[in-house]
Amino acid sequence: MHYDEGIERSTELLRRALPLMSRQAAGLHPISYAVWYDYVAQTNPALHAAVDALIAREGQLDESSTRELFRQHVADMDAETAQRMTDGFAQVLAGMAQTARAADDQTASFGQSLGRLSAELEAGAEPEPAALAEVLAGTQQMQQAMGQLRSRLNDSQREIERLREEVRRARHDATVDALTGLANRRAFDQQLAACLVAPHDAVGPCLLVGDIDHFKSINDTWGHGFGDHVLRAVAEVLRTLAPGDCLVARVGGEEFALLLPAALLSDAQALAEKVRQRIGAARIRRQGSDETVARVTLSLGVVLHQPSETAHALVERADRALYAAKAAGRDRVVTL
């Protein structure tokens, strides 16, 4: 990898790369950044074509495809070395700021000492004003240069903080469903994976999966704008009823999931029934009027995680419970 861009150009490339990185299934790590940095820089035609082809076929880059792109089109160093270089850059930048501050203080002190010496010599019998003037001028130039360096480092620090905030916002946007404000499928998958590796005592994680009944008919009858209104209303009910440790996510078009990290199956069933009743009792009104235009119901499947069960198997079992609720007539809770 050979990067000759200055700070302005590289900062602009970073701004362009971050949103693209946040939309992928791979982590926001140095390998991923190297791929997208080269992509937005458009200095690597083979990489650019490979990325476009993969996204056209798969929709997004996952961890495996990102690392393979890095290996084939970017790296002439291993991933561990790339990580060390990234970590080292942050340490060097911090050290530069500290050194610049110390040097600036020392230069100021040196200038004061020379100023006093000049005054003392000027009061003596044989001063050397030309030599002292030259030294003082050099010191002033040093102070000016160090002041400029300190100012530039301060600007760089502010830029780093701004970029750090962009990364935080990109991470947030990548895990939040834009329509409902709930966690999205990516956030749900991450949280479920973390939940299953965490130690559990007497209770284990429970998963509730709910699907709005006849949602296609709602869209067909009242339009997609009204359908979005229904999705937001259901999301608000779920958010209101969910306990504090529960992750509420929109995991599909009209499908929602509630992940309870530590709950009894009976508690999960009770929550699912409460959700079903609350949504079934509500009436959706047309925006801007009191006209009731639809009654919305929700079918739910409930499962308790079994020992050694994978996240994929748990979700599949929850889906089977949901399908059973649909097959049994909808607007009901089925537990497997």
C-alpha positions as CSV (number, residue, x, y, z in Angstrom):
1,M,0.0,0.0,0.0
2,H,1.4,3.4,-1.0
3,Y,-0.5,6.5,0.1
4,D,0.8,9.9,-0.8
5,E,-2.3,12.0,-0.1
6,G,-1.9,15.0,2.2
7,I,-4.1,15.6,5.2
8,E,-6.8,17.5,3.3
9,R,-7.2,14.9,0.6
10,S,-7.0,12.0,3.1
11,T,-9.6,13.6,5.4
12,E,-12.0,14.1,2.4
13,L,-11.5,10.4,1.5
14,L,-12.2,9.4,5.1
15,R,-15.5,11.4,5.0
16,R,-16.5,9.6,1.9
17,A,-15.5,6.1,3.0
18,L,-17.2,6.1,6.4
19,P,-20.8,6.1,5.1
20,L,-20.0,3.3,2.7
21,M,-18.3,1.2,5.4
22,S,-21.2,1.6,7.8
23,R,-23.6,0.0,5.3
24,Q,-21.6,-3.2,5.1
25,A,-21.8,-6.4,7.3
26,A,-18.1,-6.2,8.0
27,G,-16.7,-4.4,11.1
28,L,-15.3,-0.9,11.0
29,H,-11.7,-2.0,11.4
30,P,-8.4,-1.0,9.5
31,I,-8.8,-3.8,6.9
32,S,-12.3,-2.6,6.0
33,Y,-11.2,1.0,6.0
34,A,-8.2,0.3,3.6
35,V,-10.6,-1.3,1.1
36,W,-13.0,1.6,1.2
37,Y,-10.3,4.2,1.2
38,D,-8.9,2.8,-2.0
39,Y,-12.4,2.5,-3.4
40,V,-13.3,6.1,-2.9
41,A,-9.8,7.3,-4.0
42,Q,-10.4,5.5,-7.3
43,T,-6.7,4.6,-7.6
44,N,-7.3,0.9,-7.8
45,P,-9.5,0.0,-10.7
46,A,-9.4,-3.7,-10.1
47,L,-10.6,-3.2,-6.5
48,H,-13.3,-0.8,-7.6
49,A,-14.7,-3.3,-10.1
50,A,-14.5,-6.2,-7.6
51,V,-16.4,-4.2,-5.0
52,D,-19.1,-3.1,-7.4
53,A,-19.5,-6.7,-8.6
54,L,-19.8,-8.1,-5.1
55,I,-22.3,-5.5,-4.0
56,A,-24.4,-6.0,-7.1
57,R,-24.5,-9.8,-6.4
58,E,-24.6,-9.9,-2.6
59,G,-26.0,-6.5,-1.6
60,Q,-23.2,-5.8,0.8
61,L,-19.7,-6.9,1.8
62,D,-19.4,-9.3,4.7
63,E,-16.3,-9.9,6.8
64,S,-15.0,-12.7,4.6
65,S,-15.4,-10.8,1.3
66,T,-13.9,-7.7,2.8
67,R,-10.8,-9.5,4.0
68,E,-10.5,-11.3,0.6
69,L,-10.7,-8.0,-1.2
70,F,-8.0,-6.6,1.1
71,R,-5.8,-9.6,0.5
72,Q,-6.2,-9.6,-3.3
73,H,-6.2,-5.9,-4.2
74,V,-4.8,-3.8,-1.3
75,A,-2.4,-5.5,1.1
76,D,1.3,-6.0,0.8
77,M,1.3,-6.4,4.5
78,D,-0.6,-8.7,6.9
79,A,-3.6,-7.7,8.9
80,E,-1.7,-7.7,12.2
81,T,0.8,-5.3,10.8
82,A,-1.9,-3.0,9.5
83,Q,-3.5,-2.9,12.9
84,R,-0.2,-2.1,14.6
85,M,0.4,0.7,12.2
86,T,-3.1,2.2,12.9
87,D,-2.6,1.9,16.6
88,G,0.9,3.4,16.3
89,F,-0.4,6.4,14.4
90,A,-2.7,7.3,17.2
91,Q,0.1,7.0,19.7
92,V,2.5,9.1,17.5
93,L,-0.1,11.8,17.1
94,A,-0.6,12.0,20.8
95,G,3.1,12.1,21.4
96,M,3.5,14.9,18.8
97,A,1.0,17.1,20.6
98,Q,2.7,16.5,23.9
99,T,6.2,17.2,22.4
100,A,5.1,20.3,20.7
101,R,3.6,21.7,23.9
102,A,6.8,20.9,25.8
103,A,9.0,22.4,23.0
104,D,6.9,25.5,22.9
105,D,7.2,26.0,26.6
106,Q,11.0,25.5,26.5
107,T,11.3,27.9,23.6
108,A,9.3,30.6,25.4
109,S,11.5,30.1,28.5
110,F,14.6,30.3,26.3
111,G,13.4,33.5,24.8
112,Q,12.8,35.1,28.2
113,S,16.3,34.1,29.3
114,L,17.9,35.6,26.3
115,G,15.8,38.8,26.8
116,R,17.1,39.1,30.3
117,L,20.7,38.4,29.1
118,S,20.3,41.1,26.4
119,A,19.2,43.6,29.0
120,E,22.1,42.8,31.2
121,L,24.7,42.9,28.4
122,E,23.3,46.2,27.1
123,A,23.9,47.7,30.6
124,G,27.5,46.5,30.5
125,A,30.6,48.1,29.1
126,E,31.0,45.9,26.0
127,P,27.7,44.6,24.8
128,E,27.4,42.7,21.5
129,P,24.0,43.9,20.2
130,A,24.3,42.5,16.7
131,A,24.9,38.9,18.0
132,L,22.2,39.2,20.6
133,A,19.8,40.6,18.0
134,E,20.4,37.7,15.7
135,V,19.9,35.2,18.6
136,L,16.7,37.0,19.7
137,A,15.4,37.0,16.1
138,G,16.0,33.3,15.7
139,T,14.3,32.6,19.0
140,Q,11.3,34.7,17.9
141,Q,11.1,32.7,14.7
142,M,11.2,29.5,16.7
143,Q,8.4,30.7,18.9
144,Q,6.4,31.7,15.8
145,A,7.0,28.3,14.2
146,M,6.1,26.4,17.3
147,G,2.9,28.5,17.8
148,Q,1.9,27.6,14.2
149,L,2.6,23.9,14.9
150,R,0.5,24.0,18.1
151,S,-2.3,25.7,16.2
152,R,-2.2,23.1,13.5
153,L,-2.2,20.3,16.0
154,N,-5.1,21.8,17.8
155,D,-7.0,22.0,14.4
156,S,-6.0,18.3,13.8
157,Q,-7.3,17.3,17.2
158,R,-10.6,19.0,16.5
159,E,-10.8,17.3,13.1
160,I,-10.1,13.9,14.8
161,E,-12.9,14.5,17.3
162,R,-15.3,15.4,14.5
163,L,-14.4,12.3,12.6
164,R,-14.7,10.2,15.7
165,E,-18.3,11.6,16.1
166,E,-18.9,10.7,12.5
167,V,-17.8,7.2,13.2
168,R,-20.1,7.0,16.2
169,R,-23.0,8.4,14.2
170,A,-22.3,6.0,11.3
171,R,-22.3,3.0,13.8
172,H,-25.6,4.2,15.2
173,D,-27.2,4.7,11.8
174,A,-26.0,1.3,10.8
175,T,-27.8,-0.4,13.6
176,V,-31.1,1.6,13.7
177,D,-34.2,1.1,11.6
178,A,-34.8,4.5,10.0
179,L,-38.6,4.1,9.8
180,T,-39.4,3.0,13.4
181,G,-36.3,4.0,15.4
182,L,-36.0,0.4,16.7
183,A,-32.9,-1.7,16.3
184,N,-32.5,-3.2,12.9
185,R,-31.7,-6.8,11.8
186,R,-27.9,-6.1,12.0
187,A,-28.2,-4.9,15.6
188,F,-30.4,-7.8,16.5
189,D,-28.0,-10.4,15.1
190,Q,-25.1,-8.8,16.9
191,Q,-27.0,-8.6,20.2
192,L,-28.3,-12.1,19.9
193,A,-24.8,-13.5,19.3
194,A,-23.4,-11.6,22.3
195,C,-26.3,-12.8,24.4
196,L,-25.7,-16.4,23.7
197,V,-22.1,-16.3,24.7
198,A,-22.8,-14.6,27.9
199,P,-23.1,-16.7,31.1
200,H,-26.6,-17.5,32.2
201,D,-27.9,-18.8,35.6
202,A,-31.4,-20.3,36.1
203,V,-32.9,-18.4,33.3
204,G,-31.8,-18.1,29.7
205,P,-32.6,-15.8,26.8
206,C,-36.1,-15.9,25.4
207,L,-37.0,-14.7,21.9
208,L,-40.4,-13.4,20.7
209,V,-41.0,-12.9,17.0
210,G,-44.1,-11.1,15.9
211,D,-45.6,-10.4,12.5
212,I,-48.4,-8.0,11.6
213,D,-51.4,-10.0,10.3
214,H,-52.6,-9.2,6.7
215,F,-50.1,-6.4,6.3
216,K,-50.1,-6.6,2.5
217,S,-53.8,-6.0,2.5
218,I,-53.3,-2.9,4.7
219,N,-50.8,-1.6,2.2
220,D,-52.9,-2.5,-0.8
221,T,-56.1,-0.9,0.7
222,W,-54.7,2.2,2.3
223,G,-51.4,2.7,0.7
224,H,-47.8,2.4,1.8
225,G,-47.8,5.7,3.6
226,F,-50.5,4.3,5.9
227,G,-48.6,1.1,6.2
228,D,-45.6,3.0,7.4
229,H,-47.9,4.6,10.0
230,V,-49.0,1.2,11.2
231,L,-45.4,0.0,11.5
232,R,-44.5,3.0,13.6
233,A,-47.5,2.5,15.8
234,V,-46.8,-1.1,16.4
235,A,-43.1,-0.3,17.1
236,E,-44.2,2.3,19.8
237,V,-46.4,-0.3,21.5
238,L,-43.5,-2.8,21.6
239,R,-41.1,-0.1,22.9
240,T,-43.5,0.9,25.6
241,L,-44.2,-2.7,26.9
242,A,-40.7,-4.1,26.6
243,P,-38.8,-4.3,29.9
244,G,-35.6,-2.3,30.3
245,D,-33.2,-5.1,29.4
246,C,-35.1,-6.2,26.3
247,L,-33.9,-5.5,22.8
248,V,-36.8,-4.5,20.4
249,A,-35.9,-4.8,16.7
250,R,-37.6,-4.6,13.4
251,V,-36.1,-7.6,11.6
252,G,-38.1,-7.7,8.4
253,G,-40.8,-5.8,6.5
254,E,-43.6,-6.2,9.1
255,E,-41.7,-8.6,11.4
256,F,-40.5,-7.6,14.8
257,A,-38.4,-9.4,17.5
258,L,-38.0,-9.0,21.2
259,L,-34.9,-10.5,22.8
260,L,-35.1,-11.0,26.6
261,P,-31.5,-11.8,27.8
262,A,-32.6,-13.3,31.1
263,A,-36.3,-14.3,31.5
264,L,-38.4,-17.3,32.3
265,L,-40.4,-18.8,29.5
266,S,-43.6,-18.0,31.4
267,D,-42.6,-14.3,31.6
268,A,-41.9,-14.2,27.9
269,Q,-45.3,-15.8,27.2
270,A,-47.0,-13.2,29.4
271,L,-45.2,-10.4,27.6
272,A,-46.2,-11.7,24.2
273,E,-49.8,-12.0,25.3
274,K,-49.8,-8.5,26.7
275,V,-48.3,-7.2,23.4
276,R,-50.9,-9.1,21.4
277,Q,-53.8,-7.8,23.4
278,R,-52.6,-4.2,23.4
279,I,-52.1,-4.1,19.7
280,G,-55.4,-5.9,19.0
281,A,-57.3,-3.5,21.2
282,A,-55.9,-0.4,19.4
283,R,-57.5,1.2,16.4
284,I,-55.5,2.9,13.7
285,R,-56.8,6.2,12.6
286,R,-56.1,8.1,9.5
287,Q,-53.6,10.8,10.1
288,G,-55.2,14.2,10.6
289,S,-58.7,12.8,11.4
290,D,-60.5,10.7,14.0
291,E,-61.6,8.1,11.3
292,T,-60.8,4.6,12.3
293,V,-59.7,2.8,9.2
294,A,-58.1,-0.5,10.4
295,R,-57.8,-2.9,13.2
296,V,-54.3,-4.4,13.4
297,T,-53.5,-7.7,15.0
298,L,-50.2,-9.4,15.7
299,S,-49.2,-13.1,15.7
300,L,-46.3,-14.1,17.9
301,G,-44.0,-17.0,18.4
302,V,-42.1,-17.5,21.7
303,V,-39.1,-19.7,22.4
304,L,-36.6,-20.3,25.2
305,H,-33.0,-20.8,24.2
306,Q,-31.9,-24.4,24.6
307,P,-28.4,-25.5,25.7
308,S,-25.9,-25.5,22.9
309,E,-28.5,-24.0,20.5
310,T,-27.0,-21.7,17.9
311,A,-28.4,-18.3,17.1
312,H,-29.6,-19.5,13.7
313,A,-31.4,-22.5,15.2
314,L,-33.0,-20.3,17.9
315,V,-34.4,-17.9,15.3
316,E,-35.6,-20.7,13.1
317,R,-37.5,-22.2,16.0
318,A,-39.0,-18.9,16.8
319,D,-40.1,-18.6,13.2
320,R,-41.7,-22.0,13.3
321,A,-43.7,-20.9,16.4
322,L,-44.8,-17.7,14.5
323,Y,-45.8,-19.8,11.4
324,A,-47.8,-22.0,13.7
325,A,-49.6,-19.0,15.1
326,K,-50.4,-17.8,11.6
327,A,-51.7,-21.3,10.6
328,A,-53.9,-21.5,13.7
329,G,-55.8,-18.4,12.7
330,R,-53.5,-15.4,13.5
331,D,-53.9,-12.9,16.4
332,R,-52.4,-15.4,18.8
333,V,-49.3,-16.5,20.7
334,V,-47.7,-19.9,20.1
335,T,-44.8,-21.2,22.2
336,L,-42.3,-23.9,21.2
